[in-house]
Amino acid sequence: MTLADLLIGHPFGDDRALLCTIDAEVSAGGARTAARETAARLVTAGVRPGQAVAVQLPNGPEIITTMIGIWLAGAVFVPVNARAPQREVESVVESTRPAAIQRADGIEMLADAATFAADSAFATFTSGTTGRPKAILHTHTAYLELLDRILGPLRGNTADAAPAKSPSPNLIPVSLTLNAGIYNVLFGLRAGSAIVIMDRFATGEFATLVARYQIRSTVLPPAAMTMLCDDPAVTDLAPLRYVRSITAALSPLGATRFRDKFGVTVLNGYGQAEMGEVIGWTAADAKEHPEKLGAVGRVHAGVAIKIVDQAGNEVGVDEVGELLARPPNVAAGYAGGGDMGERIDGEGFMRTGDLARIDGDGFVWIEGRLGDVINRGGNKVFPDHVEEVLRLSPRVREVAVVGIPDDRLGEVPVAFVVGDASDDELQQLCRDHLVPYKVPVAFHRIDALPRSEVGKVLRRELVAYCAPTAGSS
């Protein structure tokens, strides 16, 4: 079995709408035909099994049928943002060496194509928050296992059959150039549901699609939840009941705000592109533990985790350390060369680079990135903790805290704020909720936080902004 079978063998009859957008629907039969035609065109053009095909198409039915067609041809899918500048396209080509690029106007064949292992399915890129993005190579086998690992508890652990009653359509509000977008399309197909695709996120369109297709559960990045909360025209998202946060960390305050406005339960989850989701929530946990809002949930079946200190020793309950995870499968490696061995310890646990703690009930709480912790004269400052306090101000729309070099203390925290709260207000807010060494030494106003394509704050750009003036404490 390959991931292509999720469309070709989908339980919908040929006449039933399967791929939907705000203004169009493609039937299951039409989607299967389009995928097979894409495969035939690629083979005719000279694409061979194991070679990659870069695809630069907007979010919509065509990118999904193209992805499936690439797999039917035995090739590897490499998505490229339809709005990406030429330099970014060149970087993707350099990293993955595809045999062809598929655009809306046709197929362009390329020279010097790489050949990947037979089980290779697609490549997505790391977020690039700490350096140049790397292409992660995913396999059909590992991704099918991931889908069934998450779906198993929802369908009685029967891996092959979709439920007798069709599930709610899967609404995809993020780009299919992202692992989160591809995952949620394939999750919906594996579950036997229809797929509803947004080309780009807009609050009004999202609300319309939720009502039209009676969406009961979906995924949203934190930034999209903020946009919905801030839009006075969107007051109701019925029948939506659950939202899972994806692509970036969601603060408890953000989750509470969304829940209070729309009456929708917001669930965090945790995973990385190299391993998929390893921690998450069940509906039962959400009902039984509302006080845990803000945690990323409990460990999925078949996954092992541990929290370790700098020496690699496991820490106790509610102690913060680096999170390591050991899922049944991980990605095959990096398409541009190299494996993930340096991140895996002797017991098979992968280092995540994220700081976390596990409470007495087994819920996992993410405390920030290991590389983001600010060491102020020997005192550790977790940026997320400071940001959470600053968000208490109604005049702060977004905020990020970074550490900048300091001659005396090594590092000091500095806050970048989107909003019109005064320095005096922000300093007083911090003094009321934080010990003195956690209070930022400066507050900079910016129009928007620099973010990666998946919505993660590019802290290195904020640090660079401070570099000319660093040194005062």
C-alpha positions in Angstrom: 0.0 0.0 0.0 1.1 3.6 -0.7 -0.4 6.9 0.2 -1.9 7.1 -3.3 -4.3 4.4 -2.3 -5.9 6.8 0.2 -7.5 8.6 -2.8 -7.8 5.7 -5.3 -9.4 3.4 -2.7 -11.4 6.1 -0.9 -14.9 4.9 0.0 -16.8 7.7 -1.7 -18.6 6.7 -4.9 -17.4 8.4 -8.1 -20.3 11.0 -8.1 -19.9 12.2 -4.6 -18.0 15.5 -3.9 -14.6 14.8 -2.4 -12.4 17.8 -2.8 -14.2 21.1 -2.1 -13.3 24.8 -2.0 -15.3 28.0 -1.4 -16.5 28.0 -5.0 -16.0 24.5 -6.5 -16.3 20.8 -5.8 -14.5 17.9 -7.5 -16.1 14.4 -7.3 -14.2 11.4 -6.1 -14.3 10.0 -9.6 -13.0 13.2 -11.1 -10.2 13.3 -8.5 -9.2 9.8 -9.3 -9.2 10.5 -13.0 -7.2 13.7 -12.6 -4.6 11.8 -10.5 -4.2 9.0 -13.1 -3.9 11.6 -15.9 -1.1 13.4 -14.0 0.8 10.2 -13.5 0.5 9.4 -17.2 1.8 12.9 -18.2 4.7 12.7 -15.8 5.8 9.3 -17.1 5.5 10.5 -20.7 7.6 13.5 -19.9 10.4 11.3 -18.6 9.9 11.2 -14.9 11.1 7.9 -13.5 10.3 6.0 -10.2 12.2 7.4 -7.3 12.8 10.8 -8.8 11.2 13.9 -7.3 8.7 16.3 -8.8 8.5 19.8 -7.4 5.0 21.2 -7.5 4.2 24.9 -7.5 0.4 25.2 -7.4 -2.0 27.1 -5.2 -4.0 25.3 -2.5 -6.9 23.5 -4.1 -8.0 20.2 -5.6 -5.3 20.3 -8.3 -2.4 20.2 -5.9 -4.0 17.2 -4.2 -4.6 15.2 -7.4 -1.1 16.1 -8.6 0.4 14.8 -5.3 -1.5 11.5 -5.8 -0.5 11.4 -9.4 3.1 11.7 -8.5 2.8 8.8 -6.2 1.0 6.7 -8.8 4.0 7.4 -11.1 6.3 6.1 -8.3 7.9 9.6 -7.8 8.4 11.8 -4.8 6.2 14.9 -4.1 8.1 18.2 -3.3 5.7 21.1 -2.7 6.7 24.7 -3.4 4.7 27.6 -2.2 2.8 29.1 -5.2 3.8 32.6 -4.0 7.4 31.8 -3.4 10.1 34.1 -4.9 12.4 32.6 -7.5 15.3 32.4 -5.0 13.2 30.2 -2.7 12.3 27.9 -5.7 16.0 27.6 -6.6 16.7 26.7 -3.0 14.1 23.9 -3.1 15.5 22.6 -6.4 19.1 22.7 -5.0 18.1 20.7 -1.9 15.9 18.0 -3.6 17.2 17.9 -7.2 13.8 17.1 -8.7 13.4 15.7 -12.2 10.7 18.2 -13.0 8.6 21.1 -11.8 4.9 21.0 -12.2 3.2 24.4 -12.5 -0.2 25.5 -13.7 1.1 26.0 -17.2 2.7 22.6 -17.5 5.7 20.4 -16.7 9.3 21.7 -16.9 11.9 18.9 -17.0 15.2 19.5 -15.2 18.7 18.0 -15.4 20.8 16.2 -12.8 17.8 14.6 -11.0 18.4 12.7 -7.8 16.9 9.2 -7.2 15.4 8.4 -3.8 14.7 5.0 -2.2 11.6 3.2 -3.4 9.4 3.9 -0.3 10.1 7.7 -0.4 6.8 9.7 -0.6 7.4 13.4 -0.1 9.7 16.1 1.2 8.7 19.0 3.4 11.0 21.6 4.9 11.9 22.4 8.5 10.6 25.8 9.8 14.0 27.5 9.5 13.7 29.3 12.8 17.3 28.5 13.8 19.0 28.2 10.4 18.5 27.3 6.8 15.4 25.0 6.3 16.2 21.4 5.6 14.1 19.0 3.4 12.7 16.2 5.5 12.1 13.0 3.5 9.0 11.1 4.5 8.1 7.5 3.5 4.8 5.9 2.6 5.2 3.2 5.2 6.0 5.5 8.1 3.3 8.0 7.2 0.6 5.3 6.9 1.7 4.0 10.4 1.4 7.6 11.7 -2.1 8.1 10.3 -3.3 4.8 11.8 -1.6 5.4 15.1 -3.7 8.6 15.5 -6.9 7.2 13.9 -6.8 3.8 15.7 -8.5 5.0 18.9 -11.2 6.8 16.9 -12.3 3.8 14.9 -11.7 0.9 17.3 -8.1 0.2 16.1 -9.4 -1.3 12.9 -6.7 -0.1 10.5 -8.3 -0.9 7.2 -11.9 0.1 7.2 -13.3 3.6 7.4 -16.3 4.0 9.8 -19.7 3.1 8.5 -20.9 6.7 8.9 -18.9 9.2 7.0 -16.9 11.5 9.3 -17.1 15.3 9.2 -15.2 16.8 6.2 -11.7 17.7 7.0 -11.1 21.5 6.6 -7.6 22.4 5.6 -6.9 26.1 6.5 -3.1 25.9 5.9 -0.8 25.5 2.9 -0.1 22.1 1.4 3.5 23.1 1.2 3.6 22.4 4.9 3.7 19.1 6.6 0.6 20.1 8.6 -1.3 20.7 5.4 -0.3 17.4 3.8 -0.9 15.5 7.1 -4.4 16.8 7.5 -5.3 16.0 3.9 -4.1 12.5 4.2 -5.7 12.1 7.6 -9.0 13.0 6.1 -8.6 10.7 3.2 -7.6 7.8 5.5 -10.6 8.5 7.7 -12.9 8.4 4.6 -14.0 12.0 4.8 -14.3 14.8 2.2 -11.6 17.4 2.1 -12.4 21.2 2.2 -9.4 23.3 1.1 -8.7 27.1 1.6 -6.3 28.7 -0.8 -5.3 31.2 2.0 -6.8 31.8 5.4 -9.5 34.4 5.7 -11.8 34.7 8.7 -15.1 35.2 6.8 -14.4 32.3 4.3 -13.4 30.0 7.2 -16.7 30.7 9.0 -18.7 30.2 5.7 -17.0 26.8 5.1 -17.6 25.6 8.7 -21.3 26.3 8.3 -21.7 25.0 4.8 -19.9 21.7 5.3 -21.0 21.4 9.0 -17.5 21.1 10.2 -17.4 19.7 13.8 -13.6 19.5 14.2 -10.7 21.1 12.5 -7.1 22.4 12.9 -5.9 26.0 13.1 -2.6 27.8 13.7 -2.6 30.1 16.7 -2.3 33.1 14.4 -5.6 32.1 12.7 -7.3 31.8 16.1 -6.2 35.3 17.0 -7.6 36.6 13.7 -10.9 35.0 14.3 -11.1 36.4 17.9 -10.2 39.8 16.6 -12.8 39.8 13.8 -16.0 41.4 15.1 -17.9 40.1 12.0 -17.3 36.5 13.1 -19.5 35.8 16.1 -20.5 32.1 15.6 -18.7 29.0 14.4 -21.4 26.4 14.9 -21.4 23.4 14.6 -17.6 23.5 15.3 -16.9 21.8 18.6 -13.1 21.1 18.6 -10.1 22.9 17.2 -6.6 21.4 17.3 -3.7 23.9 17.4 -1.0 23.2 14.8 2.3 24.6 13.4 3.3 26.7 16.4 2.9 26.9 20.2 -0.5 28.1 21.5 -0.6 29.9 24.8 -3.2 29.0 27.4 -4.5 32.6 27.2 -5.0 32.2 23.4 -6.8 28.9 23.9 -9.1 30.4 26.6 -9.9 33.5 24.5 -11.0 31.4 21.6 -13.0 29.1 23.8 -14.8 31.9 25.5 -15.8 33.7 22.3 -16.9 30.7 20.3 -17.7 28.0 22.9 -15.2 25.7 21.1 -12.8 23.4 22.9 -9.2 24.1 21.9 -6.7 21.3 22.1 -3.0 21.5 21.8 -0.9 18.7 20.4 2.7 18.1 19.9 4.9 16.6 17.2 7.7 17.5 14.8 7.8 17.0 11.1 10.5 14.3 11.6 8.3 12.1 13.7 4.7 13.3 13.4 2.4 13.8 16.3 3.4 12.0 19.5 1.4 13.8 22.2 -2.2 14.9 22.0 -5.6 15.1 23.5 -8.7 12.9 23.4 -12.2 14.2 23.6 -12.5 12.3 26.9 -9.5 14.1 28.4 -10.9 17.4 27.2 -14.1 16.8 29.1 -12.5 15.4 32.2 -9.6 17.8 32.6 -10.6 21.3 31.6 -8.0 22.6 34.2 -5.3 21.3 31.9 -6.0 23.8 29.1 -2.6 24.8 27.7 -1.0 21.3 28.0 -0.3 19.5 24.8 -2.0 16.4 26.1 -0.8 12.9 27.0 1.5 10.6 25.1 0.0 8.6 22.2 -0.1 4.8 22.4 3.0 3.3 21.0 5.1 6.4 21.8 7.6 6.7 24.6 8.9 10.0 25.9 11.3 11.2 28.6 12.4 14.6 30.1 16.2 14.9 30.7 18.5 17.5 32.1 21.7 18.8 30.5 23.6 15.7 31.6 21.0 13.4 30.0 19.5 12.2 33.3 15.7 11.9 33.6 14.1 14.5 35.8 11.2 14.2 38.1 7.5 15.2 37.9 6.9 18.8 37.0 10.7 19.4 36.5 11.7 21.1 33.3 14.1 19.6 30.9 14.5 18.7 27.2 11.8 16.5 25.7 12.9 13.3 24.0 10.5 11.1 22.1 10.6 7.6 20.6 7.7 6.9 18.2 7.4 3.7 16.2 8.7 5.5 13.0 10.5 8.6 12.1 11.2 10.3 8.7 13.8 8.7 6.5 16.3 11.5 6.7 17.0 14.7 4.9 16.6 14.9 1.1 19.6 17.1 0.7 21.8 14.5 2.4 22.4 13.4 6.0 20.4 11.4 8.5 19.0 12.1 12.0 21.4 9.9 13.9 23.0 12.8 15.7 19.6 13.6 17.3 18.9 10.0 18.5 20.3 8.6 21.7 21.4 5.1 22.5 17.9 4.1 23.5 16.3 5.3 20.2 14.9 8.6 21.7 15.0 11.6 19.4 16.0 15.0 20.9 13.4 17.6 20.1 15.1 20.7 21.3 12.0 21.6 23.2 11.8 22.2 27.0 8.9 20.4 28.7 7.6 19.0 31.9 5.2 16.1 32.8 2.7 16.7 35.6 1.4 14.1 38.0 -1.5 13.2 35.7 0.7 12.5 32.7 -0.1 15.7 30.8 2.9 17.3 29.0 3.5 21.0 29.1 5.8 22.7 26.6 7.9 25.4 28.3 9.8 26.7 25.2 12.8 26.0 23.0 16.1 24.9 24.5 17.9 27.5 22.5 15.5 30.3 23.4 16.1 30.1 27.2 17.8 33.4 28.4 20.6 33.0 30.9 20.6 36.3 32.8 23.5 36.2 35.2 22.9 32.5 36.0 19.1 32.9 36.3 17.0 31.2 33.6 14.3 33.2 31.9 11.8 31.3 29.8 10.5 33.7 27.0 7.1 32.0 26.9 6.5 32.8 30.6 7.2 36.5 30.1 5.2 36.6 26.8 2.2 35.1 28.6 2.3 37.9 31.2 2.6 40.7 28.5 -0.4 39.3 26.6 -2.5 40.1 29.6 -2.5 43.7 28.4 -5.5 44.3 26.0 -3.2 46.7 24.2 -0.7 44.0 23.3 -1.7 42.1 20.1 1.5 40.1 19.7 4.7 39.8 21.6 8.1 38.0 21.5 10.8 38.0 24.1 14.5 37.3 23.2 17.8 37.3 24.9 20.4 39.8 23.7 24.1 39.8 24.7 25.1 41.8 27.8 28.6 42.6 28.9 27.8 42.2 32.6 25.1 39.5 32.8 25.7 37.5 29.7 22.2 37.9 28.4 19.2 40.1 29.2 15.5 39.8 28.0 14.1 42.2 25.6 10.5 42.3 24.4 9.2 43.1 21.0 5.5 44.3 21.1 2.9 44.7 18.5 0.4 47.1 20.1 0.3 50.5 21.8 0.8 49.6 25.5 3.2 52.0 27.2 6.5 50.9 28.7 5.3 51.9 32.2 2.2 49.7 31.8 4.2 46.7 30.6 6.9 47.1 33.2 4.3 47.2 36.0 2.5 44.2 34.5 5.8 42.2 34.6 6.6 43.4 38.2 3.2 42.3 39.4 3.6 38.7 37.9 7.3 38.0 37.6 10.5 38.0 39.7 12.7 41.0 38.9 15.3 39.2 36.8 12.6 38.1 34.3 11.4 41.6 33.6 12.6 42.8 30.1 15.1 45.6 30.1 13.5 47.2 27.0 10.3 47.1 25.0 10.5 47.7 21.2 7.4 48.5 19.2 7.2 46.8 15.7 4.4 46.5 13.2 4.5 42.7 13.0 6.6 39.9 14.4 8.8 38.2 11.8 7.5 34.7 11.2 8.3 31.6 9.2 5.8 30.1 6.7 4.4 27.9 9.5 3.8 30.9 11.8 6.8 30.5 14.1 8.5 33.6 15.3 11.9 34.1 13.8 13.7 35.1 17.0 17.1 35.3 15.3 15.8 38.3 13.3 14.7 40.1 16.5 18.1 39.4 18.1 19.8 40.8 15.0 17.7 43.9 15.4 19.1 44.5 18.8 22.7 43.7 18.0 24.0 47.3 17.4 22.7 48.4 20.8 23.4 45.3 22.8 25.7 45.6 25.8 23.7 47.7 28.3 22.0 46.2 31.4 
